[in-house]
Amino acid sequence: MKALYRTIVFIFLFMSCSLAFSQELNLDDPNIIYKTPDGTILSKQEVEDIKEKKTPYKTYNKQLSNGKIVVYIIKGEVLNEARQKQSESQDWINKWTGKSLPKFSLKNLNGETTTNNTIKGKVTVLNFWYTKCKPCIKEMPELNKLVDKYKSQNVVFFAPSIDDENELKDFVTAKENNFKYQILSNSRALNYETGLNFYPTHMVIDTKGVIRDIIIGFDENIKEKLSQSINNLLK
């Protein structure tokens, strides 16, 4: 399941952007590195096995700054399943955009409670995440910049997590894990009620409590995309 999730993130991030399509597996070029979508390096023997067994696959190439090329190999059945999950995620986005969240009550790490009423009258940005989600952690520096950008405006930032309070406190006490969103613990019930099972998931909610934008998955341009959504609601 984790491998499939990483594949979905890979597809979200790369299939429509900077990678060149290829089907050739050149095992003699020392400048080519073969990897699975989750970043695991494949040995020459593993790549040969894929070729010899004639396993359906697609490859996507990424040029590195040192001149080497990373070739990501996605097996056909995994690609199809990931595409299905991607389609499901878009259906989920369509379902919740324009609606309000169900009633919720979540506590931050200081024991203070956040509810639907707390966010009324404010533009609210939610980041659904958990501490073992590497893409969630990777985007935190950009999200922190977003908090700084809007600190003097009518915008609030919350980060509901499926982790409990102790797990989250352990996470934030680590020096490298500075996160400026207001972290909310034990969001499993809310996630379950909405059917949310994609991480990270970002929501931008207007001052009336209506969800106006949803972004699923890691995105290198997340700060810019969320800024655009926020600015539209601040007009």
N, C-alpha and C positions, 0 to 999 in steps of 0.2 A: 504493500500500500504506500509506504514512504517513497519507494522508487518511482511508482506511478505518479505520485504527487510532484516529485521533482521533474519528471518528464513533462507534466502539464505546465509547470512553471517555465520550463525550457521552451515549450511550444508557444506559450503566451509571449515570451520575451523575444524569441528569435524568428519564428516562422514567417512573420510578416515584415521583417526588417533586414538586418545587416548581413545575413548569411547567404552564401552562394550555394545553389543546389548542385549536387554532384552524385554520381552513382559509382564512380571508379574507386576501387580500394587498391592503392599503389603501395605495396609492402616494401619496396626497394628504396623509397625516398626517405632519407634520415631526417628530413625537415618536417615530416608529417607525424603528428601524434593522434592516435585514435582514442576516443573516449565514448563512454555511455552518456546519456543526457544528464545524469547526476554528477558527472565529472570524474568517474572512475576510469583510469587509464587501462586500455585493453592491450594485452600482449600480442605479439605477432602471431602466435599460435591461435589465440582467440579470434583474431581477425580472419585468419586462414580458415578456421572452422566455419565462420559465417559465410565465407565465399564458397567453400566446398559443399556445404549443406544446402546451398542455394536458398537460404532463408530470406524471405521478402524483407527488405529494409529500405530506408531512405537515409541519406547522409546530408549534413549541412556543414559547410566549411567556415571557419573563422580565422582570419589572418591576424597573427600576433605581431607585436612591435619588434620582436627579435628576429623576424623573418620566417619563423616556423608557422605551420598551419595546423590548427586543431580540427579534426574531422569527427563530428558527433554522429554516431551510428544509432539509429532508432529502428528497432525491429518492427515489422509491419503490424503485428497484433498489438503491440504496445502503442504504436502511433494511432491506430484506429480507436483504441480504448481512450487514449488521451484526448483525441478529437471529440469523442463522445462526451467526455467530462467537460471539455471546453464549451460544447454546445449546451450542456446542462447549466453551466455557470452563466451563460448569456441568458438563458431562460429565467434563471433565478434573478438576475439583474432586472430583467423586464418586469418580473412579478412585483418587485419591491420598490422600484422607482416610482415616485408619485404617491407612495403610501407612508403611513407613520409606523414607527416601531411599536410592537406590543408593549403593554405596561411592563416596566422593569424597575428593579431596585438593586443597585450594586454599590458595594463599599470600596472606597479607595484605601490606600495603605495606612491612612491615618484614622480609619474607622468612620469616616464621613460618608453619608449616603448620597448617591446620585440617582435621580429618577427622571421620568419623562418631563415632569414639571421643572426640574432643575435646568433643563436645556431650552425650555420655552423662552422666546424673546431673544435668543442668541443664535448666531450661525454656529453650528456644531460640527466638528470633524471627529469621526470615530475611526479608530484603527483596531480591528479585531486581530488578535495575534496570540502567540504563546511562546514560552521561553525556549523551547527546543526547535522553534521554526527559524532556520538559518536565514531565509530570505527576509523574514520579519526584522531580524536583528541587523541585517545588512543595510536596510533602508533607513534605520533610525537616525543617522547623522543628517540626512536630508529632511526628515520629519522635524528634527530639532530646529533646523533653519526656518522651517515653516512657522513654528511656534514663535520664534524670535521676530519674524516678519510681521506677525499680526498681534503682537503683545499689547499694543495700545488701542486695538479695535475690538468691536463687539463679536469676537470669535473665541470659542473655547475648544479645547482638544482633549479628548478622552481616549483611553486605550483599554477596552475590555479584553480580559484574558481568561482563558479557560483554566489557568493555574490558580491554586489557592494562595492565600495571603503569605504564608511562610515561603513558598517557592518563589513568589515574586519579590519578597524582601531580600532573599538570598541573591536573586538576580541583580537587583538594583544596587546592592552594596558592593558588587564587583566594580572595580574602578573603571573598567572599559565600557560599562553598560549604562552610561548616563542617558536617560530618556526623559524628555521634558513634557511629554503628554501626562495627563493625570491618569495613572494606572488604576484600573478597576479589576477586582478579583472575582473569580468564580462566575464567569459569564456563560457556563454551559447551558443553563436553562434558557437563557435568551437566545443563544445560538441554535439550540434545539427547536425552539418555538418558531424561529424564522427559517429554519432549514439551512442555516449558514454552516458550511463545512469547507470553505476555501480560505486559505491563509497565505499572506495577509489579505484582508478585505477592508477597503476604505469606504466610508459613507460621508457624504456632505449633506447636512440637514438644515433646512431653512428655519427662520425664526418662529414659524408656526408648528414646527415639529415634523415637517414633511421631508422625506428623503428625496433629494434632487439629483444626486449623482452617486454612482457606485463604481469603484475600481477594484478589480480582483487581481491578485498576483503581484509579484515583485515588478517594479517598473523603474528604470534608471531615471526617468523624467517625472517621478511621482510628485516632487515639489512643484514643478511647473503646472502639472495637470490639476493638482488640488488647488493651487493658487488661482487658476482660471475659474474653477467652480466657486471658490470662496468669493472672488471679486464679482462674479455675476450676481451673487446673493447680497452683496454689500451695496450694490448700486441703488 
